[in-house]
Amino acid sequence: MVQGAYVVAYGLRECIRPRLASWKRAVLEM
């Protein structure tokens, strides 16, 4: 069960990472 939660957290992090990068870029351009 703990491993499953870890896999889910890892997947979410990988999905969110590009969005954070683009969000940072938008803030810098602001």
C-alpha positions as CSV (number, residue, x, y, z in Angstrom):
1,M,0.0,0.0,0.0
2,V,2.8,2.4,0.8
3,Q,4.6,1.6,-2.4
4,G,1.4,2.3,-4.4
5,A,1.1,5.7,-2.8
6,Y,4.7,6.4,-3.6
7,V,4.1,5.5,-7.3
8,V,1.1,7.7,-7.4
9,A,3.0,10.6,-5.9
10,Y,5.8,10.1,-8.3
11,G,3.5,10.1,-11.3
12,L,1.7,13.2,-10.1
13,R,5.1,15.0,-9.6
14,E,6.2,14.0,-13.1
15,C,2.9,15.3,-14.5
16,I,3.1,18.6,-12.6
17,R,6.7,19.4,-13.2
18,P,6.3,20.7,-16.8
19,R,3.3,22.8,-15.6
20,L,5.5,24.3,-12.9
21,A,8.2,25.2,-15.4
22,S,5.7,26.9,-17.7
23,W,4.1,28.7,-14.7
24,K,7.5,29.9,-13.6
25,R,8.2,31.2,-17.2
26,A,4.9,33.1,-17.2
27,V,5.7,34.7,-13.9
28,L,9.1,35.8,-15.2
29,E,7.5,37.3,-18.3
30,M,5.1,39.2,-16.1
